[in-house]
């Protein structure tokens, strides 16, 4: 088939380059790693992939250098070979290199296998039409199963080390293309019974089994004897792609792999297994579990996740198979193993864990969460698991953290927070303590002494004491406010906790007014249960101690947040006293912010006097102007209008009331901000007309933007640079016209367009956003030839057909058809290019490929399931693209 | 259960970036799956530069934490695990596992096989625990037997190769990286029969089993009525089994004398094949009583080749081994200190070393010390504001020793002197360090009769006990 012939030719073409020296490569790889994007945009970027492939065969480079080249290709294939054809060509070239290695031992074979696998899987080239795939898969299976592949694969001892690698490669391919090894399940089972590498085989079998079950359940089919031994696929021979093609469409976001209890009926329930199939499946799972002890702990965990997932909800497959493993797993200190047990718990609930088992699991988890021999990150994760524990019969709302029912305060004694803990640990344990306080509310009323609540109060007091330290790190203050926020959120309904918290915070402010930004932030985020009383005490705190404070700017910042219609005279008194000391611009602005807050709160009389005084007495003209403006607004506008006039649209976003914010606001208005994308772009239906291909971009508006400028960059410069597109204004909800983007291809090939947007927000900020790249498909470049005069169509086509050779090439391929047949395919995708039509079986199609290539298709004698396509082109490089494109069309229907 | 990328970053405070990426590895096939699974919520793995910056900022390790920054300091920005969301280029990369140990930050991004909005709970993501194990494994490799920077650099340079073995496609195969080093060397050995993956080869030679028990005690003595003193023993049992055969069966038992303290919170190595329910449930959570299981603690197992930690345990001994009393009185620029220490008569009076460290925080340098010790000698580290009382190998017959003296401090200059958030004013502590060889506080022991080997040949069995102690 076309792609098979074209790819090696591309590969050979690079051999003509001279090899680069070791030093040059070392330097080049260093620069690349420092910033791949910068390197790829530079002069060397475009050819890096080709040079790398050709230098792998250079005899002048040493093995270590070549290994470093392969290491790069393992990490950055998307940069080196950005599209599927390039990835296919790269994989082919890597396989050729592998085959050409002399028979002596070589450290290159393993990385070459890994690199070819990575290139195919990451480049999206893996598939039945890819020649490299058809070479790689049987090769891997042969190596993995230990069949001697002849001396070309090095000495027998090396083949054994390649064996494990080959299993891993197959597993990765199966992960990226579920169902790929569905046809080999029987084979894999047979091998597992024999000696050899247990771990890679077990993991691959479990993965392939799970994928096959999911795919067959979707197709509402049974296992169809998949678990019984099958034949060996041979190199170049047919590979069973049936399940993979089925599964490919389904590597999509799945439903949460963590099953909620009510999800018991999940998809697999539709899988109908015959009694015999069910028995085979049980035997296969039991076989895997029995050997699981031989796997490394992390691999055991993977196996349990996979098998748990595979059997969840499957009728007639009781999870008791897992039971013999559980006690062993519960005793270990291994994070992955305990996590896998929790996954089984979540998957099977009561079917696998009785209430006593649940209690034991909770006990082990509590123990692990506080075990001094375990590293802190592990303990914290266990604590998270405790608060998200998959209970058999959960009481609370799903998705919220809660202390499990069986976890009493006795069990949690060792999990109480203390000031000596690391901040993360303290917050995690504090959360648990809060949850216990909620539960213990009733006991509280009986007046017990060592209650969790009292403990909580002492802890918070200790945190505040540390936050009040002069010159202490900001992290201490942040921790204190985070703890206060957590308590306020969890115990919002408990005034008995919130009242001392409120007073404690007021004391903290008295001791350390420089924490004002933290207070403002806390007030912005907590609910009214804490927010309202805290506001009142903080206001009292500020206005009751005028005059003697150096921390005036913090007081003003605080007051701008807490001032409202209450306690007007005290507030105004404080401001009048403060006005005399507001000598610099910043302080005056802060003072005016408070006035503004009062204005919005509807404070009248006294404020007018203050504003008048300020308009006269402030040194700074800007301040005087503001005061005068506020006075005029106050004097002339009714309250509701005043609200509108002072609403957020009037001034810059600096209204959040702090001096710092004010300064940030000014700076922000002058700078370009990095922002999330305000619009979404997608490529619309193809317009096949005009002198050049034009992309129709559909715009989905997420936020209102003005003066939008879209800039495009073509990857690998396959097309001429694109001009920017300008749109004056876009509003969400209003229909938008598609944007037209003319392309000037330098060669007919698909590419990706990187997109950046520069725009102005309604609040006047200039923002910059990166949009997801746009894919330009090969078919998007198709243009029709000018319409020949009526009656001359056939002659016109034949003339074009003949003109392709000898410069170009001819090929034939089989294009499978969907249920609607050839007619639907043509009318949906190829209509504009049809020169001669004899529906429903025959079409002659001529396509112009800018800049100056042509593609001619004869679709003749269509059958029910497909149509033979004869094609000619004057540009051999497009051949692989055509094959993929046609098959893509037929899949799309 | 795969990882999209892994990083090692050294934290270098005071340098412009505050850190350097020492190692990074991306997994493009996993990234490709992430793109599909995460759908519209997909955020690509960033390049090293932006990642470094965002991570250090989030972990508060960049130097710019002077001002309040909402994205980091907001009260609602609460992290209760070592898993973070990093703001990079206007998008949020989540979940990022990261923690720091010995100045090195270990980080990775696990694959989430579903959409990220709404965020699934961490417990439901298999890649999280796998990511942790990978990072712990790397950490274990870097710091096993490593003593200086050049050794660290050598190990860092071995890392790409090792990860190619243990994590070729982002899915971890073995968290024990040393194991993979061995398996490279053992590769030519044929495997005649089924052999555990965690055992790279077979042992040939004299059979031998060695067991070593190390106990540490952590104790806090406040000498206050409203705060209870605490002392807890943490034990680790390390084994090395040199036995022939691919899967020899061994049972190791730990025993206690009649008055020994029961072992609790026992966590075992995954090579242990089964556990008695009494071991599984014996826990410090329960109030201690006479019914507690007091052994023997039997561990049937198939040992790996290398030395391994058979189990960890805790225990609650009835009294702290050394009772301390420490008093500080502030008299203008002087501090008057009094220390009394009493060794409990049940504890073996023979130390490898024993010393008390008395630090002073939030003060100037020590300018003058007048002191009297009943035993041992006192060393003064003026610049570090630290006194060390070297007690030596033995307590005197009375088992009681004391120190009294006055310490004078110079003017406080902010940068040099040690700062502490807790030791303010009269709040102070002293820390006692010591080590006793061939002794365990719980009484826990293993001897010739503790090891049963079901294999050919009678092994030589050696045991040792070690007891380390830290008292605050």
Interface residues (C-beta under 8 A of the other chain):
Chain A: X33 X34 X35 X36 X37 X71 X74 X75 X76 X77 X78 X110 X111 X114 X117 X118 X121 X122 X124 X157 X160 X161 X165 X168 X169 X171 X172 X175 X176 X195 X196 X197 X198 X199 X200 X251 X252 X253 X254 X255 X256 X257 X258 X291 X293 X294 X295 X296 X297 X298 X299 X300 X301 X302 X305 X327 X328 X330 X331 X332 X333 X334 X335 X336 X337 X338 X339 X340 X342 X343 X346 X360 X363 X364 X366 X367 X368 X371 X372 X373 X374 X375 X376 X377 X378 X380 X381 X383 X384 X385 X388 X390 X399 X410 X411 X413 X414 X419 X420 X424 X427 X428 X431 X466 X469 X471 X472 X473 X474 X475 X476 X477 X478 X481 X482 X484 X485 X486 X517 X518 X521 X522 X525 X526 X660 X674 X675 X676 X769 X770
Chain B: X1 X2 X25 X26 X27 X28 X29 X31 X32 X33 X36 X37 X38 X39 X47 X48 X49 X60 X65 X66 X67 X68 X70 X72 X73 X74 X75 X76 X77 X78 X79 X80 X81 X82 X83 X89 X90 X91 X97 X99 X101 X113 X114 X115 X118 X120 X121 X122 X123 X124 X126 X128 X129 X130 X132 X133 X136 X160 X164 X168 X169 X171 X172 X173 X174 X175 X176 X179 X187 X188 X190 X191 X192 X193 X194 X195 X196 X197 X198 X218 X232 X234 X236 X265 X266 X267 X268 X269 X270 X272 X273 X274 X275 X277 X279 X280 X281 X283 X284 X285 X302 X312 X314 X414 X421 X422 X424
